[in-house]
């Protein structure tokens, strides 16, 4: 009996557990929607009532469990002083060379961030690739439906009648200047047919650019409750996107424009104190709004544009309270041939409406600090001008015997193939190159052994130029003259200007007799000379005079005795 009772209790507990678990999970799924994001400096339109269609609002989903916050990191390019992190208060930031993408400074570069309206740089790239400014777009019912679902910053298309014609140029400037979410939707649907198809194109392009930490869910960057965390990127990826965007003239022209007047439509601008068909650039580094002169302090004279973004009142995964202001900025600036891009994400500074300070105000000062840091500590320089001509002297083998330089060969570097080689360097290195205290390293390689024949201009080796251990370029080492091989002396005598005697066997018939005659003549001359010498000696002895002394009688008797003895000699 007790066993049966225990089995009954166990069955009841198993049946009751799923019901209890389901009941506990239900309140989280019923969380109310949070306020959506808007672009800083613009007036948010009243949100339209959502239709009964369940597809009009994304189905709320439980927020995923957040991963642990990665450790903070910062890095500065070698050779330059460290950046002052107290000046970079955003969660993530980077400073890169706009021409190459080389990183000069980074802070938490791989942290996941929410790109907000800087997303529109990707939208702009796809528009530039697939449309012409003069193309006309028909404003369809489907476009109007999707625009009415959206919120945040707008260029005013929700009030545009269906079947209206609007130019790609007007939409593009509405996208870039006043950051119209409606412009992003209409352009995306014009290109791909549906908003989702265009988002797929965005993610495909992101993969092509190596943006491995990025995923888009809409063409404008609006953060939507419970699904907004699926629209993310990193500072590293957004820097890649910005570098790519700089390659499109359509983008660079729009990003530097301060105000724009619509050409195909009018009356839809939301900004007050301006003609209804004129919009202003929301990048305060480039332009100060007419009705907000106090923002002129954010102007930067070297700024060249890019894109802004702001999210307000968002609740990301892991957050315990709403974030009032989440500022984003992708900005560019140029000075002295150096083009820089600064990306700033997670500026949490909160403004003050009474004093006119906008939300996410710190990003403008962060950008200016990063640009000033970059221009002060880096420079672009043409390294080719510091490649010193190499001149070597090498000894060759197998050269002709009448070679006037006995095989010695002058070798020089041919630098004609090295064009302008502009590179980004730290300011100290540039100064050293200019004053000569730093030189490019040279490493030469010569073919061994060097054997004739060798022709002038022939490559016989290479020279590699390096700086700080990094190879820059390689130039050929070439011969300075012709060197002819042994055995071609007669052919090269005129070339070298040195006559060559070539011995022939028949010359012996002349040389041997001539040598014999010459020898005999020499012997005869020598003998004749000797005989003459003897005759001269004898003559000098026979003609010697008789010396006399005091008492000369004795001498005379000696001479007389001598003659007498010679006469009586048998």
C-alpha positions in Angstrom: 0.0 0.0 0.0 2.8 2.4 0.9 4.5 1.6 -2.4 1.4 2.5 -4.4 1.0 5.8 -2.5 4.6 6.7 -3.3 4.2 6.0 -7.0 1.1 8.2 -7.1 2.9 11.2 -5.4 5.8 10.8 -7.9 3.5 10.9 -11.0 1.7 14.0 -9.6 5.0 15.9 -9.2 6.2 15.0 -12.7 2.9 16.2 -14.2 2.9 19.5 -12.2 6.5 20.6 -12.9 6.1 21.7 -16.6 3.0 23.8 -15.8 4.9 25.6 -13.0 7.9 26.3 -15.2 5.8 27.6 -18.0 3.9 29.9 -15.6 7.2 31.4 -14.3 8.6 32.1 -17.8 5.5 33.9 -19.0 6.0 37.4 -17.5 9.4 37.9 -19.2 7.9 37.2 -22.6 5.2 39.8 -21.9 7.7 42.7 -21.4 6.6 46.0 -22.8 8.4 47.6 -25.8 11.0 50.2 -24.9 11.5 53.6 -26.6 13.3 53.4 -29.9 16.4 55.2 -31.1 16.7 58.6 -32.8 19.5 60.5 -34.4 21.1 63.2 -32.3 20.2 66.8 -33.3 16.9 65.8 -35.0 13.3 65.9 -33.9 11.7 62.5 -33.6 8.4 62.2 -35.3 5.4 60.9 -33.4 5.2 57.1 -33.8 2.2 55.9 -35.7 -0.1 53.4 -34.2 0.9 49.9 -35.0 -1.6 48.0 -37.2 -3.2 44.9 -35.9 -1.2 42.8 -38.3 1.1 40.7 -36.0 4.0 41.2 -38.5 4.0 45.0 -37.9 6.0 44.6 -34.7 8.8 42.2 -34.2 7.8 39.4 -31.8 9.5 40.0 -28.4 12.0 37.4 -27.5 13.8 36.8 -24.2 17.1 38.6 -24.0 20.0 36.1 -24.4 22.3 35.6 -21.4 25.1 38.1 -21.9 28.7 36.9 -22.1 31.3 38.2 -19.7 32.7 41.6 -20.5 36.1 41.2 -22.1 39.1 42.9 -20.5 39.8 46.5 -21.6 42.6 46.9 -24.1 44.4 49.8 -25.7 47.2 49.9 -28.3 49.3 52.6 -30.0 51.3 52.2 -33.1 55.0 51.6 -32.4 57.2 54.6 -32.3 54.6 57.1 -31.2 53.8 58.3 -27.7 50.9 56.7 -25.9 47.5 58.3 -26.3 45.9 59.8 -23.2 43.1 57.4 -22.4 41.5 59.9 -20.1 40.5 61.9 -23.2 38.9 58.8 -24.8 35.9 58.2 -22.5 33.8 56.1 -25.0 33.5 52.4 -24.6 35.4 51.7 -27.9 37.4 53.9 -30.2 40.0 53.6 -33.0 42.1 55.9 -35.1 43.2 54.6 -38.5 44.9 55.7 -41.7 42.0 56.4 -44.1 44.0 55.3 -47.1 45.3 52.0 -45.8 43.4 51.1 -42.7 46.6 50.9 -40.6 45.7 51.2 -37.0 47.3 54.1 -35.1 45.3 53.8 -31.8 42.7 51.5 -30.5 40.6 51.1 -27.4 38.5 47.9 -26.9 38.6 47.6 -30.7 36.9 44.1 -30.6 34.2 44.8 -28.1 30.7 44.3 -29.5 29.0 47.7 -30.1 25.7 48.9 -31.5 26.5 51.0 -34.7 23.2 52.9 -34.7 22.9 55.2 -37.8 26.6 54.7 -38.7 25.0 51.5 -40.3 24.0 53.8 -43.1 27.6 53.8 -44.4 27.0 50.2 -45.5 23.7 51.2 -47.1 25.4 54.1 -48.8 28.1 51.8 -50.3 25.5 49.5 -51.8 23.5 52.4 -53.2 26.7 53.8 -54.8 27.4 50.4 -56.3 23.9 49.8 -57.7 22.4 53.2 -58.5 23.1 56.5 -60.2 22.2 59.8 -58.6 19.8 60.7 -61.5 17.9 57.4 -61.2 14.2 57.9 -60.2 12.5 55.8 -57.5 8.7 55.1 -57.5 7.4 55.3 -53.9 5.3 52.1 -53.7 2.7 50.9 -51.2 5.1 48.4 -49.8 7.7 51.1 -49.3 5.2 53.3 -47.5 4.1 50.4 -45.3 7.7 49.7 -44.2 8.4 53.4 -43.6 5.3 53.7 -41.4 6.6 50.8 -39.3 9.9 52.5 -38.7 10.8 55.3 -36.3 13.7 57.5 -35.3 15.1 60.1 -37.6 13.3 60.7 -40.8 13.5 62.8 -44.0 9.7 62.9 -44.1 8.7 60.2 -46.6 5.8 58.9 -44.6 3.9 61.9 -45.8 4.9 61.3 -49.5 1.9 60.1 -51.6 2.2 56.6 -53.1 3.5 56.5 -56.7 5.5 59.7 -56.2 8.8 59.9 -58.0 11.9 60.8 -56.0 15.5 60.8 -57.2 18.2 58.5 -55.8 20.2 61.7 -55.2 17.5 63.2 -52.9 17.1 59.9 -51.0 20.9 59.6 -50.7 21.4 63.0 -49.2 18.4 62.4 -46.9 20.2 59.2 -45.9 23.6 60.8 -45.2 22.8 64.3 -44.0 19.6 64.1 -41.8 20.1 60.3 -41.4 16.7 59.4 -42.6 15.7 55.9 -41.6 12.9 56.1 -44.2 15.4 56.9 -46.9 17.4 53.8 -46.0 14.3 51.6 -46.3 13.2 53.0 -49.6 16.7 52.8 -51.2 17.1 49.3 -49.9 13.8 48.1 -51.3 14.5 49.9 -54.6 17.7 47.9 -55.0 16.8 44.5 -53.6 12.9 44.4 -53.8 12.4 43.9 -50.1 14.1 45.2 -46.9 15.2 41.7 -45.9 16.8 41.0 -49.2 18.7 44.3 -48.9 19.8 43.3 -45.4 21.1 40.1 -46.8 23.2 42.1 -49.3 24.5 44.2 -46.4 25.7 41.1 -44.5 27.2 39.6 -47.7 29.2 42.8 -48.3 30.3 42.8 -44.6 31.8 39.4 -45.1 33.6 40.5 -48.3 35.2 43.4 -46.3 36.3 41.0 -43.5 33.9 42.4 -41.0 33.7 39.1 -39.1 32.2 40.6 -35.9 29.3 42.3 -37.6 25.6 41.4 -38.3 22.9 43.7 -39.6 19.1 43.2 -39.2 18.0 46.5 -40.9 19.4 49.1 -43.3 19.4 52.0 -40.8 20.6 50.9 -37.4 17.5 51.5 -35.4 17.6 49.5 -32.1 14.5 47.5 -31.6 13.6 46.1 -28.2 14.4 42.4 -27.8 15.9 42.1 -31.2 18.2 45.1 -31.3 21.1 43.0 -29.9 21.1 41.1 -33.2 22.3 44.3 -35.0 25.9 44.7 -33.9 29.5 45.3 -34.9 32.9 46.2 -33.6 35.1 49.3 -33.8 37.6 47.2 -35.9 34.8 46.3 -38.4 33.4 49.8 -38.6 36.9 51.2 -39.3 37.1 48.7 -42.3 33.7 49.9 -43.4 34.7 53.6 -43.2 37.9 53.0 -45.2 35.8 51.3 -47.9 33.3 54.1 -48.0 36.0 56.6 -48.7 36.5 54.9 -52.1 33.2 56.1 -53.4 33.0 59.7 -54.7 29.2 59.6 -54.3 29.7 59.2 -50.5 32.6 61.6 -50.1 30.7 64.3 -51.9 27.6 63.9 -49.7 29.4 63.6 -46.4 31.1 67.0 -46.7 27.9 68.8 -47.8 26.6 71.2 -45.1 23.1 71.7 -46.5 21.2 70.2 -49.3 18.0 71.3 -51.1 15.8 68.5 -52.5 15.5 68.6 -56.3 12.7 66.1 -57.0 10.5 66.6 -53.9 10.0 69.5 -51.4 8.1 70.2 -48.2 9.2 67.2 -46.3 12.1 68.5 -44.2 11.5 68.2 -40.4 14.0 70.9 -39.3 12.5 74.2 -38.2 13.8 77.6 -39.2 14.8 76.4 -42.6 13.0 76.3 -46.0 10.9 73.1 -46.0 13.0 71.6 -48.8 16.4 72.0 -47.2 18.2 69.7 -44.9 21.4 70.1 -42.8 24.4 67.8 -42.1 24.0 66.2 -38.6 27.9 66.0 -38.2 28.8 68.8 -35.9 32.5 68.5 -36.8 31.5 69.7 -40.3 28.4 71.9 -39.8 26.7 73.9 -37.1 22.9 73.8 -37.3 21.4 77.2 -38.1 19.1 77.1 -35.1 21.8 75.8 -32.7 24.8 78.2 -33.0 26.0 77.1 -29.6 27.2 73.9 -31.2 29.8 75.7 -33.2 32.3 74.8 -30.5 32.4 71.3 -32.0 33.5 72.4 -35.5 36.9 71.0 -36.6 38.6 72.8 -39.4 40.3 69.6 -40.7 37.1 67.5 -40.7 36.0 65.9 -44.0 32.8 64.2 -43.0 31.5 60.6 -42.5 28.4 59.6 -40.4 26.9 60.0 -36.9 24.6 57.8 -34.9 22.8 57.9 -31.5 20.7 55.5 -29.6 18.6 56.6 -26.6 16.9 54.6 -23.9 18.1 51.1 -24.9 18.4 48.0 -22.7 21.2 45.8 -24.1 21.7 42.3 -22.9 23.1 42.2 -19.4 22.1 45.8 -18.6 20.2 46.4 -15.4 18.8 49.8 -16.4 18.1 51.7 -19.6 21.0 53.5 -21.3 19.8 57.1 -21.8 22.4 58.0 -24.4 24.6 55.8 -26.6 26.5 57.9 -29.0 28.4 56.8 -32.1 30.6 58.6 -34.6 32.6 57.7 -37.7 34.5 60.8 -38.6 37.3 61.7 -41.0 39.9 64.5 -41.2 42.8 65.5 -43.4 46.0 67.6 -42.9 49.3 67.7 -44.7 48.6 64.7 -46.9 47.6 62.6 -44.0 44.0 61.3 -44.0 42.6 59.9 -40.8 39.4 58.1 -39.7 38.2 58.0 -36.1 35.5 55.6 -35.0 33.9 56.2 -31.6 31.2 53.9 -30.1 29.5 53.9 -26.7 29.7 57.6 -25.8 27.4 57.5 -22.7 27.5 61.2 -21.9 24.1 62.7 -21.2 23.4 66.3 -22.3 21.5 69.1 -20.7 18.6 70.6 -22.7 18.4 73.7 -20.6 22.0 74.6 -21.5 21.8 73.3 -25.1 24.3 70.5 -24.6 23.2 67.5 -26.7 23.3 63.9 -25.6 26.5 62.0 -26.5 28.3 65.3 -26.6 31.7 63.8 -25.6 32.2 62.1 -29.0 32.9 65.4 -30.8 35.8 66.2 -28.4 37.0 62.6 -28.5 37.2 62.8 -32.3 39.1 66.1 -32.2 41.5 64.7 -29.6 42.2 61.6 -31.7 42.7 63.7 -34.9 45.1 66.1 -33.1 47.0 63.2 -31.7 47.3 61.6 -35.1 48.4 64.7 -36.9 51.0 65.6 -34.2 52.6 62.1 -34.1 52.3 60.7 -37.6 53.1 61.9 -41.1 53.0 60.6 -44.7 56.4 60.6 -46.4 57.7 59.3 -49.8 60.3 56.8 -48.7 61.6 56.4 -52.3 63.4 59.7 -52.0 65.6 58.2 -49.2 66.7 55.2 -51.2 70.4 56.0 -51.7 71.9 54.9 -55.1 74.1 51.8 -54.5 77.5 51.6 -56.2 79.8 48.6 -55.9 83.0 47.4 -57.5 83.2 43.6 -58.2 85.9 41.4 -59.7 84.9 39.2 -62.6 86.3 36.0 -64.0 87.1 34.7 -67.5 87.6 38.2 -68.8 89.6 39.0 -72.0 93.3 39.5 -71.5 93.2 42.9 -73.2 90.4 44.1 -70.8 91.8 47.6 -69.8 90.3 47.3 -66.3 91.4 43.7 -65.8 87.9 42.4 -65.2 86.9 45.1 -62.6 83.2 45.9 -62.9 81.2 48.8 -61.5 77.7 47.7 -60.3 74.9 50.2 -59.6 71.3 50.0 -58.4 68.6 50.7 -61.0 66.0 52.7 -59.1 63.9 53.6 -62.1 61.4 51.0 -61.2 60.7 52.5 -57.8 58.0 55.0 -58.0 56.6 57.2 -55.2 56.3 55.1 -52.1 54.3 57.2 -49.6 53.9 55.5 -46.2 52.7 56.4 -42.8 55.5 56.8 -40.2 55.8 58.2 -36.7 56.9 61.8 -36.7 60.2 61.0 -35.0 61.2 58.6 -37.8 60.2 61.1 -40.4 62.4 63.8 -38.7 65.3 61.3 -38.6 65.1 60.5 -42.3 65.0 64.2 -43.2 68.0 65.2 -41.1 70.0 62.0 -42.0 70.2 60.5 -38.5 68.1 57.6 -39.8 68.8 55.8 -43.0 67.2 53.0 -45.0 69.1 49.7 -44.5 70.5 48.2 -47.6 71.1 44.5 -48.3 72.9 43.5 -51.5 72.9 40.1 -53.1 75.4 39.4 -56.0 75.4 36.4 -58.3 78.5 34.3 -57.6 80.8 33.9 -59.5 80.7 36.8 -61.9 82.0 35.4 -65.2 82.4 37.1 -68.6 80.6 37.6 -70.9 78.7 40.4 -69.2 76.7 43.1 -71.0 76.1 46.7 -69.8 72.7 46.9 -67.9 72.6 43.2 -67.2 71.1 42.4 -63.8 73.7 40.6 -61.6 72.1 41.0 -58.2 69.6 42.9 -56.1 69.5 45.4 -53.3 66.7 45.4 -50.7 65.8 48.5 -48.8 64.4 48.2 -45.3 63.3 50.4 -42.5 63.2 49.2 -38.9 63.5 45.7 -40.1 60.6 45.9 -42.5 61.4 45.4 -46.2 60.2 48.2 -48.4 61.2 47.3 -51.9 63.9 45.6 -54.0 65.8 47.1 -56.9 68.1 45.3 -59.4 71.8 45.7 -59.4 73.1 46.1 -63.0 76.5 46.0 -64.7 78.0 49.3 -65.7 79.9 48.1 -68.9 80.5 45.2 -71.3 83.1 42.6 -70.3 84.2 40.2 -73.0 85.3 36.7 -72.3 88.8 35.2 -72.7 89.4 34.1 -76.3 87.8 37.1 -78.0 90.7 39.5 -77.7 91.1 40.1 -81.4 87.3 40.9 -81.7 87.4 43.2 -78.8 90.6 45.1 -79.5 88.8 47.9 -81.3 86.1 48.0 -78.6 88.6 48.2 -75.8 91.0 50.4 -77.8 93.9 48.1 -77.0 95.7 46.4 -80.0 96.2 42.7 -79.8 99.2 40.7 -81.4 98.2 37.4 -82.7 101.2 35.0 -83.3 101.2 32.9 -86.5 103.5 29.8 -87.1 105.0 31.1 -90.3 106.4 34.0 -88.4 109.2 31.6 -87.4 110.7 31.5 -90.9 111.4 35.2 -90.5 112.1 35.3 -86.8 114.7 32.4 -86.6 117.0 33.6 -89.5 116.7 37.2 -88.3 117.6 36.2 -84.8 120.6 34.1 -86.1 121.8 37.0 -88.2 121.3 39.4 -85.4 123.2 37.1 -83.0 126.1 36.8 -85.4 126.2 40.6 -85.9 126.2 41.0 -82.2 129.0 38.5 -81.7 131.0 40.1 -84.5 130.6 43.5 -83.0 131.6 42.3 -79.6 134.7 40.6 -80.9 135.7 43.6 -83.0 135.3 45.8 -80.0 137.5 43.5 -77.9 140.3 43.5 -80.6 140.2 47.2 -80.8 140.6 47.4 -77.1 143.7 45.1 -77.1 145.3 47.0 -80.0 144.8 50.3 -78.2 146.4 48.9 -75.0 149.5 47.6 -76.8 150.0 50.8 -78.7 149.8 52.8 -75.5 152.5 50.5 -73.9 155.0 50.8 -76.9 154.8 54.5 -77.1 155.5 55.1 -73.4 158.4 57.7 -73.0 161.7 56.9 -71.0 161.8 58.5 -67.7 165.1 60.2 -66.5 166.3 60.9 -63.0 169.2 62.4 -61.3 172.0 60.1 -61.9 170.6 59.1 -65.3 173.7 57.2 -66.3 172.5 54.1 -64.4 169.1 54.2 -66.2 170.8 54.5 -69.6 173.1 51.6 -68.9 170.0 49.5 -67.9 168.3 50.3 -71.1 171.5 49.6 -73.1 171.9 46.2 -71.4 168.3 45.4 -72.2 168.7 46.1 -75.9 172.0 44.2 -75.9 170.4 41.2 -74.4 167.6 41.2 -77.0 170.1 41.4 -79.8 172.2 38.4 -78.6 169.2 36.2 -77.8 169.5 33.0 -79.8 
